[in-house]
Amino acid sequence: MWIGLLGLGLVFLVTVAAFLPIWVVRWLGGNEFQQLASRQVSSLLQTEGDFEPFEWSSFSVYTAGFQSRTGAPGPCLWDIREIRTEISPRLLLDRILRFPEITIGKLSIQGGRNPIPARDTPAPSPSPAGSKSEIFRDVQVGKVEIRELQVIPSATTGGWGVSGITALVEPRKQMTTFSLAQGEIQTPLPWLGRVDLVEARGRYAGPTVFLTSLAVKAKSGGTLEMSGEFVPGSAPHPKGKITWNRWAVPGGKIGVGLFEIPASMSGDFILQDWQDGGPVGNGRVQLVDARLEPGRGSETILGILGLLTGEPRLRGCPLTTANATWNLGPGFYDVTQIIAEAPGLLRAVGQIQIRGNSLNGRVELGLEGDLGRKVNALTGGECFARLENGYSVQSIQLSGTLDAPKNDLEPKLKGALARTAIRTGAQILEKATGAQGSGDAAGQAVNVLKSLFGTPPK
C-alpha cells in the first residue's frame, strides 16, 4: 500500500514538474501578468504606464514596449521600445523568475508634465492568499542592455541630456554595475557645451554612486576625464577628480583687460564637497599653445603699450609659461599664483578674486628693461620704475566686473599716449612750417606745446 502511494506521489510530482513551466508561461502571456508587470514597473519608475501585449515563444518573450501615459504624474515620462528577454525554466520549480538578459532597443526619458501627488499614496490592497501574483518568491535579472539611450534636456534634468548612448547594467545583490559608451552628452555649462562620450563605468552600492571612470571628447578635440563618488539626494556630498587636456578656453581668449591670450588649457580639479548648490574644491590650469595678443585696437593694457612704445613683439608673441592655481566655492572663484611669461619681453604674476560677477585682484606686470625705461620716461617716471630680475615692474590693481574689467594703469598710459601724440604733432608742425624760432605764430605754437609736454625721451 505504501509503495503504491509513494508511486502515485512520484507520478504526481513528475506531472507537476512537467506541466508547471507550461502553465507559468501561459500565465505570463496573459492579461493578468501584463497588468501586474505594468503596475510593478510604474511603481519602480515613479510613473503611470502600461506594457504592450507580451508575445511568448517557448521561454522567450517580446513586447513592443512600455510607455508612460499622457499626463502621468511623476518626475519623468518613460518610453521603452523593443524589449526582448527569456526566462530560465529550471528555476521555475524553485518559484524563481529569472531573466538572464533583457535587451531594450531604445529608452527615452523626458521631464514629467506633473509633479508626484503630495498626498500619501494608499497602500495597495493585499493580494488574496495563494494568488498567481505571489507565485514567485524572487525575481532576478542578469543584465540589461540598452542599445540607444536618450534623455531629453529639461528643467527636471537641470538642462542635461544624452542621445545615442549604449548602456549595459548588471544588477547584483550587493551592488549594480553599469557601463556607457558612444553617443553625445548635452550640458547646460557654457564652457562644456555638447561633448562626445567615449566611455563611462561605475557601480551603485546603495546609497552611493561610484564613478570609476568617465571620458568625454570636445567637438574641438580636447579630452576630459572624471572619477569620483556621490550620494544622490537633496544634499549630495560628491567627491572626485576631473582632468582635462587641450580643452578650449571659454570664449576662446582670457586676459581681464590686460591682454588677450588665445589658447587651449590642460589641468585638473579636485572636487571636495557640494555646498549651497555649488561645488567646492581646488585645481590648477596650464595654457597650451598660448599666444600673447593686444586684442582689438588699443583697448587692453598690452595694446596701449604697443602703441606707446612701437614694439612689434607686443602685437603678438608666444608665451612659454602660462599657468595658475585656483579655488572654487559657493559664490566665489579665486585664481592664485598666476604666472605668464614671454622671456625677454614680458612677465605677469598675481592673483584674482571673483565674487559673483565682481572682479578684484592685483598683478605685477614686468616689461623688458629698455621697454620699461621707455614707458617710465613717457609717463614722467610714474610707471614701471621698479626693477626686478631684469624687468621693469608695475603693480596693477584690477576691479570692475568680468564683463567690464578695469585697472588703475590704463588711465596713466592713455595720458602718456595723449602727450606723446601731441608732442609728435608739434614736431610734425615744426618740420612742416620750418619754424626754428618764436618770431611767427607757428613757432610760438610749437614752443607752447614743448613747454607743456617737455622734450620727448630718447
C-alpha positions as CSV (number, residue, x, y, z in Angstrom):
1,M,0.0,0.0,0.0
2,W,2.7,2.4,1.0
3,I,4.6,1.6,-2.2
4,G,1.5,2.4,-4.2
5,L,1.0,5.7,-2.5
6,L,4.7,6.6,-3.0
7,G,4.4,5.7,-6.6
8,L,1.3,7.9,-7.1
9,G,3.1,10.7,-5.3
10,L,6.1,10.4,-7.6
11,V,3.8,10.4,-10.6
12,F,2.0,13.5,-9.3
13,L,5.3,15.3,-8.8
14,V,6.6,14.4,-12.2
15,T,3.4,15.6,-13.8
16,V,3.5,18.9,-11.9
17,A,7.2,19.4,-12.8
18,A,6.4,18.7,-16.4
19,F,3.4,21.0,-16.7
20,L,4.3,23.8,-14.3
21,P,6.6,25.6,-16.7
22,I,3.9,25.4,-19.4
23,W,1.3,26.7,-17.1
24,V,3.5,29.5,-15.9
25,V,4.4,30.6,-19.4
26,R,0.7,30.7,-20.3
27,W,0.0,32.8,-17.3
28,L,2.9,35.1,-18.1
29,G,1.4,35.7,-21.6
30,G,-2.0,36.6,-20.2
31,N,-3.6,39.9,-19.3
32,E,-3.2,39.4,-15.6
33,F,0.6,39.3,-15.8
34,Q,0.7,42.2,-18.2
35,Q,-1.3,44.3,-15.8
36,L,0.8,43.2,-12.9
37,A,4.1,44.0,-14.7
38,S,2.7,47.4,-15.7
39,R,2.0,48.2,-12.1
40,Q,5.3,47.0,-10.8
41,V,7.4,48.9,-13.4
42,S,5.2,52.0,-13.0
43,S,6.0,51.9,-9.2
44,L,9.7,51.4,-9.9
45,L,9.9,54.3,-12.4
46,Q,7.5,56.6,-10.4
47,T,5.1,57.0,-13.2
48,E,1.8,55.5,-14.5
49,G,2.3,53.4,-17.7
50,D,1.4,50.3,-19.5
51,F,3.2,47.4,-21.3
52,E,2.0,46.5,-24.8
53,P,1.0,42.8,-25.2
54,F,3.6,40.1,-24.5
55,E,4.4,37.7,-27.2
56,W,5.9,34.4,-26.0
57,S,7.7,31.8,-28.0
58,S,8.6,28.9,-25.7
59,F,10.5,30.7,-22.9
60,S,11.4,33.8,-24.9
61,V,9.2,36.9,-24.8
62,Y,9.0,40.1,-26.8
63,T,6.9,43.3,-26.3
64,A,6.8,46.4,-28.4
65,G,7.4,48.5,-25.3
66,F,6.3,50.2,-22.1
67,Q,5.2,53.9,-22.1
68,S,4.1,56.4,-19.5
69,R,0.5,57.5,-20.0
70,T,-0.1,61.0,-21.3
71,G,0.0,63.5,-18.4
72,A,1.1,60.8,-15.9
73,P,2.3,62.1,-12.6
74,G,6.0,61.7,-11.7
75,P,9.3,63.4,-12.3
76,C,9.8,61.7,-15.7
77,L,7.9,60.3,-18.7
78,W,9.3,57.0,-20.0
79,D,9.2,55.4,-23.4
80,I,10.9,52.0,-23.6
81,R,10.9,50.3,-27.0
82,E,11.6,46.8,-28.4
83,I,12.0,44.8,-25.2
84,R,13.3,41.2,-25.6
85,T,14.2,38.6,-22.9
86,E,13.8,35.0,-21.9
87,I,13.3,33.1,-18.6
88,S,15.2,30.2,-17.0
89,P,12.7,27.3,-16.9
90,R,14.7,25.2,-14.5
91,L,14.3,27.9,-11.8
92,L,10.5,28.0,-12.1
93,L,10.3,24.9,-9.9
94,D,12.0,26.9,-7.1
95,R,9.5,29.7,-7.7
96,I,12.2,32.0,-9.1
97,L,11.6,34.1,-12.2
98,R,15.0,34.8,-13.7
99,F,15.7,36.9,-16.8
100,P,19.4,36.2,-17.8
101,E,19.4,39.1,-20.1
102,I,16.9,41.9,-21.1
103,T,17.5,43.8,-24.3
104,I,16.0,47.2,-24.9
105,G,16.0,48.7,-28.4
106,K,15.6,52.4,-27.2
107,L,15.0,54.1,-23.9
108,S,13.7,57.7,-24.0
109,I,13.3,59.8,-20.9
110,Q,11.9,63.3,-20.7
111,G,10.8,65.6,-17.8
112,G,7.4,64.9,-16.4
113,R,4.5,67.3,-17.0
114,N,3.1,66.9,-13.5
115,P,4.7,66.5,-10.1
116,I,4.2,63.5,-7.9
117,P,1.0,63.9,-5.9
118,A,1.7,65.4,-2.5
119,R,-0.8,63.2,-0.7
120,D,0.2,60.0,0.8
121,T,-0.2,57.1,-1.6
122,P,-2.6,54.5,-0.2
123,A,-1.1,51.1,0.4
124,P,-2.1,48.5,-2.2
125,S,-4.7,46.1,-1.3
126,P,-3.3,42.8,-0.1
127,S,-3.5,40.0,-2.7
128,P,-5.6,37.1,-1.8
129,A,-3.7,34.2,-0.4
130,G,-2.3,31.9,-3.0
131,S,-3.0,34.4,-5.9
132,K,-1.0,34.0,-9.1
133,S,0.8,37.3,-8.5
134,E,2.5,35.7,-5.5
135,I,3.6,32.6,-7.3
136,F,7.2,33.8,-7.4
137,R,9.3,34.2,-4.3
138,D,12.1,36.0,-6.2
139,V,12.6,37.9,-9.5
140,Q,16.2,38.1,-10.8
141,V,17.8,40.0,-13.7
142,G,21.2,39.0,-15.0
143,K,21.9,42.1,-17.1
144,V,20.1,44.8,-19.1
145,E,21.4,46.0,-22.4
146,I,20.1,49.3,-23.8
147,R,21.1,49.8,-27.4
148,E,20.1,53.5,-27.5
149,L,19.6,55.8,-24.5
150,Q,18.1,59.2,-24.9
151,V,17.4,61.8,-22.2
152,I,15.7,65.0,-23.4
153,P,17.1,68.2,-21.7
154,S,14.5,69.8,-19.4
155,A,14.2,71.6,-16.1
156,T,13.8,68.2,-14.5
157,T,17.3,67.2,-15.7
158,G,18.8,70.6,-15.0
159,G,19.4,71.1,-18.7
160,W,21.4,67.9,-19.1
161,G,20.6,65.4,-21.8
162,V,22.1,62.5,-23.8
163,S,21.4,60.8,-27.1
164,G,22.7,57.8,-29.0
165,I,24.4,56.2,-25.9
166,T,24.6,52.5,-25.4
167,A,24.3,51.1,-21.9
168,L,24.9,47.9,-20.0
169,V,23.5,47.4,-16.5
170,E,24.2,44.4,-14.3
171,P,22.2,44.2,-11.1
172,R,23.6,42.2,-8.2
173,K,22.7,41.6,-4.6
174,Q,25.3,43.9,-3.2
175,M,25.7,46.4,-6.0
176,T,24.7,47.3,-9.6
177,T,27.4,47.9,-12.1
178,F,27.0,50.0,-15.3
179,S,28.9,51.0,-18.4
180,L,28.1,53.6,-21.1
181,A,29.6,54.2,-24.4
182,Q,29.3,56.3,-27.6
183,G,26.7,59.0,-28.1
184,E,26.5,62.6,-27.1
185,I,26.1,64.5,-23.9
186,Q,24.4,67.9,-23.8
187,T,25.3,70.1,-20.8
188,P,24.0,73.4,-19.5
189,L,27.5,74.6,-18.9
190,P,28.7,77.2,-21.5
191,W,32.4,76.1,-21.1
192,L,31.4,72.4,-21.7
193,G,28.6,72.6,-24.2
194,R,28.0,69.4,-26.2
195,V,30.6,66.6,-25.9
196,D,31.0,63.1,-27.3
197,L,31.0,60.3,-24.7
198,V,34.0,57.9,-25.1
199,E,33.0,55.7,-22.2
200,A,31.8,55.7,-18.6
201,R,32.0,52.9,-16.0
202,G,30.8,52.7,-12.4
203,R,28.7,51.0,-9.8
204,Y,25.9,51.7,-7.4
205,A,26.0,50.3,-3.9
206,G,23.1,52.0,-2.1
207,P,23.0,54.8,-1.4
208,T,26.3,55.8,-3.1
209,V,27.1,56.0,-6.8
210,F,30.8,55.3,-7.6
211,L,32.0,56.7,-10.9
212,T,35.1,54.6,-11.8
213,S,35.9,56.5,-15.0
214,L,34.3,58.9,-17.4
215,A,35.9,60.1,-20.6
216,V,34.4,62.6,-23.0
217,K,35.8,64.4,-26.0
218,A,35.0,68.0,-27.0
219,K,33.9,68.9,-30.5
220,S,37.2,70.9,-30.8
221,G,39.2,67.8,-29.9
222,G,40.1,68.3,-26.2
223,T,39.5,65.5,-23.8
224,L,38.1,65.4,-20.2
225,E,38.2,62.6,-17.7
226,M,36.4,62.2,-14.3
227,S,36.2,59.8,-11.4
228,G,34.6,60.1,-8.0
229,E,31.5,59.3,-5.9
230,F,28.3,60.9,-4.7
231,V,25.1,60.2,-2.8
232,P,22.0,61.3,-4.8
233,G,19.5,63.4,-3.0
234,S,18.7,67.0,-1.9
235,A,22.0,67.4,-0.1
236,P,24.6,65.5,-2.2
237,H,28.2,65.2,-1.0
238,P,30.3,64.4,-4.1
239,K,34.0,63.8,-4.1
240,G,36.2,63.3,-7.2
241,K,38.8,64.5,-9.6
242,I,38.4,66.0,-13.1
243,T,41.3,66.3,-15.5
244,W,41.3,67.8,-19.0
245,N,43.8,68.1,-21.8
246,R,43.9,70.7,-24.5
247,W,40.4,71.9,-23.7
248,A,39.2,75.1,-25.3
249,V,39.4,78.2,-23.2
250,P,35.8,79.6,-22.5
251,G,35.2,82.3,-25.0
252,G,38.4,81.4,-26.8
253,K,40.6,84.0,-25.0
254,I,41.3,85.2,-21.5
255,G,43.1,88.4,-20.2
256,V,40.8,90.5,-17.9
257,G,41.5,93.7,-19.8
258,L,45.3,93.5,-19.6
259,F,45.8,91.5,-22.8
260,E,44.2,88.7,-24.7
261,I,45.6,85.1,-24.7
262,P,44.0,82.7,-27.2
263,A,44.9,79.2,-26.1
264,S,43.6,75.8,-25.0
265,M,44.1,74.5,-21.5
266,S,45.1,71.5,-19.5
267,G,44.7,70.9,-15.8
268,D,42.8,69.2,-13.0
269,F,40.2,70.0,-10.3
270,I,39.7,68.2,-7.0
271,L,36.1,68.2,-6.0
272,Q,35.9,68.2,-2.2
273,D,32.2,68.8,-1.5
274,W,28.9,70.4,-2.6
275,Q,27.7,73.3,-0.6
276,D,24.8,75.8,-1.1
277,G,24.1,74.4,-4.5
278,G,27.7,74.7,-5.8
279,P,30.9,72.7,-6.0
280,V,33.8,73.2,-3.5
281,G,37.4,72.4,-4.5
282,N,40.7,73.5,-5.9
283,G,42.7,72.9,-9.1
284,R,45.4,74.0,-11.4
285,V,45.5,75.0,-15.0
286,Q,48.1,75.4,-17.7
287,L,47.5,77.2,-21.0
288,V,48.7,75.2,-24.1
289,D,49.8,76.9,-27.4
290,A,49.2,80.2,-25.7
291,R,49.9,83.4,-27.6
292,L,50.0,86.9,-26.2
293,E,47.9,89.4,-28.2
294,P,46.9,93.0,-27.5
295,G,43.3,92.5,-28.5
296,R,41.1,94.8,-30.5
297,G,42.7,98.2,-31.2
298,S,44.2,99.7,-28.0
299,E,41.5,98.5,-25.6
300,T,43.9,96.5,-23.5
301,I,47.0,97.4,-21.5
302,L,49.2,95.5,-24.0
303,G,47.5,97.3,-26.9
304,I,48.3,100.7,-25.3
305,L,51.9,99.7,-24.5
306,G,52.3,98.6,-28.1
307,L,51.1,102.0,-29.4
308,L,53.2,103.8,-26.9
309,T,56.5,102.0,-27.5
310,G,56.1,100.9,-31.1
311,E,57.5,97.5,-30.1
312,P,56.3,94.9,-32.7
313,R,56.6,92.0,-30.3
314,L,53.8,93.5,-28.2
315,R,51.4,92.9,-31.1
316,G,51.8,89.2,-30.7
317,C,54.2,86.6,-29.3
318,P,54.1,83.1,-27.9
319,L,54.0,82.5,-24.1
320,T,56.4,79.9,-22.9
321,T,54.8,79.9,-19.4
322,A,51.1,80.4,-18.6
323,N,49.7,78.7,-15.5
324,A,47.7,79.3,-12.3
325,T,46.1,77.5,-9.3
326,W,42.5,78.2,-8.3
327,N,39.9,77.6,-5.6
328,L,36.2,77.4,-6.1
329,G,33.2,77.6,-3.7
330,P,29.7,78.9,-3.5
331,G,29.7,82.5,-4.8
332,F,33.5,82.8,-5.1
333,Y,36.3,81.9,-7.5
334,D,39.9,82.7,-6.6
335,V,42.7,82.4,-9.1
336,T,46.1,82.3,-7.3
337,Q,49.7,82.0,-8.3
338,I,49.2,83.4,-11.8
339,I,52.4,83.2,-13.9
340,A,52.6,84.3,-17.6
341,E,55.9,84.9,-19.3
342,A,57.3,85.6,-22.7
343,P,61.1,85.6,-21.8
344,G,62.9,88.8,-22.7
345,L,59.7,90.7,-23.3
346,L,57.1,90.5,-20.6
347,R,56.2,88.7,-17.3
348,A,53.0,88.9,-15.3
349,V,52.4,87.3,-11.8
350,G,49.4,87.9,-9.5
351,Q,46.1,86.8,-8.2
352,I,42.4,87.5,-8.9
353,Q,39.3,87.2,-6.8
354,I,35.8,86.8,-8.3
355,R,32.6,87.2,-6.3
356,G,29.6,86.7,-8.4
357,N,30.4,88.9,-11.4
358,S,32.6,91.3,-9.5
359,L,36.3,91.3,-10.1
360,N,39.2,92.2,-7.8
361,G,42.9,91.5,-8.0
362,R,46.5,92.6,-8.2
363,V,49.0,91.8,-11.0
364,E,52.7,92.6,-11.1
365,L,53.5,93.4,-14.8
366,G,57.1,93.4,-15.8
367,L,58.5,94.7,-19.1
368,E,61.9,94.1,-20.6
369,G,64.4,96.6,-19.2
370,D,64.7,99.0,-22.2
371,L,60.9,98.9,-22.9
372,G,60.2,99.6,-19.2
373,R,62.5,102.5,-19.1
374,K,60.9,104.0,-22.2
375,V,57.5,103.7,-20.7
376,N,58.8,105.1,-17.4
377,A,60.1,108.2,-19.2
378,L,56.9,108.7,-21.2
379,T,54.9,108.6,-18.0
380,G,57.1,111.1,-16.3
381,G,58.6,108.4,-14.0
382,E,55.2,107.4,-12.7
383,C,55.1,103.8,-14.1
384,F,57.5,100.9,-14.4
385,A,60.0,102.4,-12.1
386,R,60.9,99.3,-10.1
387,L,63.5,96.8,-11.4
388,E,63.2,93.1,-10.6
389,N,65.1,90.2,-12.2
390,G,65.8,92.2,-15.4
391,Y,62.2,93.5,-15.8
392,S,60.8,97.0,-15.1
393,V,57.8,96.2,-12.9
394,Q,54.5,98.0,-12.4
395,S,51.8,96.9,-9.9
396,I,48.3,96.9,-11.4
397,Q,45.1,96.9,-9.3
398,L,42.1,95.1,-11.0
399,S,38.5,95.9,-10.4
400,G,35.1,96.1,-12.2
401,T,33.3,93.1,-13.5
402,L,34.0,90.1,-15.7
403,D,32.1,91.8,-18.5
404,A,33.8,95.2,-18.0
405,P,37.1,94.8,-16.2
406,K,39.0,97.9,-15.0
407,N,42.6,98.6,-13.9
408,D,44.4,101.6,-12.5
409,L,47.2,101.6,-15.1
410,E,45.1,102.3,-18.1
411,P,44.4,106.0,-17.4
412,K,48.1,106.6,-16.7
413,L,49.2,105.0,-20.0
414,K,46.4,106.8,-22.0
415,G,47.6,110.1,-20.6
416,A,51.1,109.3,-21.7
417,L,49.8,108.3,-25.1
418,A,47.9,111.5,-25.5
419,R,51.0,113.6,-24.5
420,T,53.1,111.6,-27.0
421,A,50.6,112.2,-29.8
422,I,50.5,116.0,-29.1
423,R,54.3,116.1,-28.8
424,T,54.6,114.2,-32.1
425,G,52.1,116.6,-33.7
426,A,54.3,119.5,-32.6
427,Q,57.3,118.0,-34.2
428,I,55.5,117.5,-37.4
429,L,54.1,121.0,-37.3
430,E,57.7,122.4,-36.7
431,K,59.1,120.5,-39.7
432,A,56.2,121.4,-41.9
433,T,56.4,125.2,-41.2
434,G,60.2,125.3,-40.9
435,A,59.7,127.2,-37.6
436,Q,63.1,127.4,-35.8
437,G,62.4,130.5,-33.7
438,S,59.5,132.1,-32.0
439,G,59.0,135.0,-34.3
440,D,55.9,133.8,-36.1
441,A,52.6,132.3,-34.8
442,A,53.5,128.7,-35.8
443,G,56.8,128.9,-34.0
444,Q,55.1,130.3,-30.9
445,A,52.6,127.4,-31.0
446,V,55.4,124.9,-31.2
447,N,57.1,126.4,-28.2
448,V,53.9,126.3,-26.2
449,L,53.4,122.6,-26.9
450,K,57.1,121.9,-26.0
451,S,56.7,123.8,-22.7
452,L,53.6,121.8,-21.8
453,F,54.9,118.3,-22.5
454,G,58.6,118.6,-22.5
455,T,61.3,117.1,-24.7
456,P,60.5,113.6,-25.8
457,P,62.6,110.7,-24.3
458,K,65.5,109.4,-26.4
